[in-house]
Amino acid sequence: MSPGHYEFAELKPEVVDEIRQAESKISELSGHPITLIAYQPDSEFRSTDSPAGTET
């Protein structure tokens, strides 16, 4: 799968909060600002199973 087959993941608010907490912790540990980006396969390439936190 090439990088062009991904779109931003649709995440539940509580999953987004977990990502923000992880960003903060990693930024603190590294001493550098860190941004985590959540992607998922785009609709055409998505399997029938959704990864945890991406169900709508």
C-alpha positions as CSV (number, residue, x, y, z in Angstrom):
1,M,0.0,0.0,0.0
2,S,1.5,3.3,-1.0
3,P,1.3,6.4,1.2
4,G,-1.4,7.9,-1.1
5,H,-3.9,5.3,0.1
6,Y,-4.4,6.8,3.5
7,E,-6.7,9.4,5.0
8,F,-6.9,11.0,8.4
9,A,-8.4,8.5,10.9
10,E,-11.9,9.3,12.3
11,L,-11.4,8.9,16.0
12,K,-13.6,9.0,19.1
13,P,-12.9,12.1,21.3
14,E,-11.5,9.9,24.1
15,V,-8.9,8.4,21.6
16,V,-7.9,11.9,20.5
17,D,-7.4,12.8,24.2
18,E,-5.1,9.7,24.6
19,I,-3.1,10.8,21.6
20,R,-2.8,14.4,23.0
21,Q,-1.5,13.0,26.3
22,A,1.0,10.8,24.5
23,E,2.2,13.9,22.5
24,S,2.7,15.8,25.7
25,K,4.6,13.0,27.4
26,I,6.9,12.4,24.4
27,S,7.5,16.1,24.0
28,E,8.4,16.4,27.6
29,L,10.8,13.3,27.5
30,S,12.4,14.4,24.2
31,G,12.6,18.1,24.9
32,H,11.1,18.8,21.5
33,P,7.5,19.4,20.3
34,I,6.0,16.2,19.0
35,T,2.8,15.8,16.9
36,L,1.3,12.4,16.4
37,I,-0.9,12.0,13.3
38,A,-3.5,9.2,13.0
39,Y,-4.1,7.8,9.5
40,Q,-6.1,4.9,8.3
41,P,-6.4,3.2,4.9
42,D,-8.7,5.2,2.7
43,S,-12.2,3.8,1.9
44,E,-11.1,2.0,-1.2
45,F,-8.4,0.0,0.6
46,R,-9.9,-0.4,4.1
47,S,-10.5,-3.9,5.3
48,T,-13.8,-5.0,6.9
49,D,-12.2,-4.8,10.3
50,S,-11.8,-1.3,11.7
51,P,-8.8,-0.6,14.0
52,A,-9.7,0.1,17.7
53,G,-11.1,3.6,18.1
54,T,-12.0,4.2,14.5
55,E,-15.6,2.9,14.6
56,T,-18.3,5.6,14.1
